Amino acid sequence: MSSKLHKNTAGYDSIIQHLNDGKRTCKEIEDFMKARAAIEEKYAKELLGLSKKVCGHSEMNTLKRSLDVFKLQTESVSLSHLHLAQTMREEAKKLEDFREKQKEARKKVEQHMDALHKQKAAQYKKTAEASMKERAKCHQFVYCCVSVLQNVSLLGKMREEWLNEHVKACEFFEKQEVERINTLRNVVWTHLNHLSQQCVTSDELYEEVRKSLEQCNIQEDIEHFINLRRTGDKPPGILSSRFSQQHIKVWPRSLMKSSCFKWNHCNKF
């Protein structure tokens, strides 16, 4: 009997290794989505804080309305990113639950297969020992063959049982692998849909700002300021003097140069 035939589990070990690699991939995508959610949440909170800051407080009329819409839509964008972060966390939790569910289901099958492997290995060892013992001790060929054949028959039955269970385990693992690949594909697809929708939502909100800016009328804002801050309809009058041109003509030049004359006579006219 070949020892490799009954003891080698390389094929089974390869399947288990592949399943472990798949489980690790699930965990990596799960961690990726959680990290992305944290980034979205941080961005949303900082954007929300930015939308609360004073922006164009001293402006008025249409420009002020446009800036108010700008701040409001910025706040809406931040809230949409916050919602996206929560959605990502929920998707990551679903993937985590799926991974744990597969882990528990695999655990039962693996434990059963491990027990069968041990039983098969033990029976092989017992059969080999019996064969060697009987060959050494038996002087009668028939007795030796009967003992060996009995153990070989029992080993054959156990091998058949193991083979049946091995096939069932492989079918179960294949089903899990199909579910895992399909789940990961759908998770990443949904994740990208959320990101695309976020871009659409942000653009729709920004479009409201653009529409508001289209309504911003420069001339109207200037006229609004003028009407609000105007101090009158006419400019200030010309500064008047009590001295007429006639008085100036009749004054002697010497008096015109005298500051004393100017101050003493300024109230007479």
Secondary structure, DSSP 4 states (H G I P E B T S, - for coil): --HHHHH--HHHHHHHHHHHHHHHHHHHHHHHHHHHHHHHHHHHHHHHHHHTS--STT--HHHHHHHHHHHHHHHHHHHHHHHHHHHHHHHHHHHHHHHHHHHHHHHHHHHHHHHHHHHHHHHHHHHHHHHHHHHHH--SHHHHHHHHHHHHHHHHHHHHHHHHHHHHHHHHHHHHHHHHHHHHHHHHHHHHHHHHHHHHHHHHHHHHHHHHHHT--HHHHHHHHHHHH---SSPPPPPP-S--HHHHHHS-HHHHH-HHHHHHHTT--
